[in-house]
Amino acid sequence: MIFKTIISGVIKEAIAKKIFIGFFILSTLIILGFLAFVGFDSVEGIATMAGDDIKQLVIGFEGFMLGVSYLLLITFCLIGVSSIIPSMLEKGNVDLLLSKPVSRGQIILGKFTGGLLLIFLSLVYLIGAVWLIVSIKFGYWNPTFLMSIIMLTFSFAVIYSLVIFIGITTQSSVLSIIINIFLIFLICPLLANRETVLFQFITNNVVQFIINFFYYVLPKPSDLQTITVKIISGEKIDSWQPVVTSALFLITFLSASIYIFKKKDY
């Protein structure tokens, strides 16, 4: 019962801060804009010319919306959850929380689950609506597009585990946002394309080994997005390594957060 209360508390806090209300409003505007777009005569003409290739047209629209959803996920949702842990650790809040008959591990897992539930529901609304619009409009139903909800939620879970860890160790929401955006938009994409970008200029074997090490250790949002696109289009997945190593990253940092939270004296 208390575990459920912690989860609902996360949802209420996020709604109170208006971040996820903003996500809902922006998602609604995107859905309405997309609905208007697919109604244009030019799109009708493209669909007519596509003929038997209507599947590729639908997958193209869905891939575009996947990219939009990913950007929304990173910006709004990352900002929305970054203050959850620092807020919890404020004097008075943490005292009240620790006075309840619930373990510290359950507190962290409750905060984690609450954040994921918010993301999942937000993505169900955005991606589910787009899927219905595209499917009804073009007459091709691609259920694999709904898998992107799971993959995007997982991608966020990996990022969120680091958000929680930084929150526990520094109690700074700003630092959490900066580090994660730096990783997601700069470091991780560079590491994902290390062979075609970095290794064209870096030939030293030791340095290449270090770069490869960080690639496997850090989360892989770019690779996870690539896998999601392949799932949508029905292409063969060459390797599930990014999913496995990202899952290990999630488990490691979430476990570390629980351990540190248990050891700290508040």
Steps between C-alpha positions, in 0.01 A plus 500: 500500500778748594694398187195597290477827693861581407423432133187716505699770681747514212216540252334774706831685540569488127151625419529777761817624330307523171778326305289202401197719443723684255596166344130411466414836341795486261418138411142601428617782273731258316217250459264769367773635271575153371128436446476819294817413307384157385178663378679722246435431132874463440518216752196342336686516170813344648291218647336439161836490322644271766262221401649171616771693687250643747670295771825694455311828506333409830830384649656829390234701682536281807879530497467879489267496800743273683767769469258768622396283795865440592575873512191563713599216728846643557406865547171510687521171685864534606430847638182371662665222702837664574371671814314200646794367703648837610151606610457176695833556680410847623492536877152419623400300192759229554433491877130445441564236235750304712259500794261280302516118523667457162857405413734744330530262207123511452509880509749517212320229303171683558645824365646311205175315421293818532719683251486212252122476529470868411719455193319185393156661519623811318642288218186286479304820441734652239612193307167319534312797352745538211482125430121513478506808274754352257340154498148627436617755243709267285335167576823331610523392861854461630472367859879494538490881524343456843818319606668840492305583817683220681838586350469873574387425855803273541730771360359742753538244781873479424535878508280528809725260693785748453270791593419325828867422570607862443207618711599274788869593490478874426138602574523723191233487229691748281815287501290195414348674197836631377681167531222301334453742209879508451507119490190451287560765236879504478699220665275200428436584131875552449577166663229327296668628181855459630614279212385739226577825683749476786717217370557687174718737700601285798722208400669426831388153615503591870281807446266298278473239775408769755237644263354153441495441875294814561269408213412167660476643853281803427133488390428485126195714417604539135540126451172430680324742265658326200377164627151646548495626140600155379224339707244737346619433146533125551875496436732246655665606827873438460573509873305545824821602678386864551188376681696261723777744593250783555299271729818424697565874528147549635534220757844621611405863560162422652664250737772751585236764574318265738828406672608864550154602618501220757842605633438873521396656827222758463 
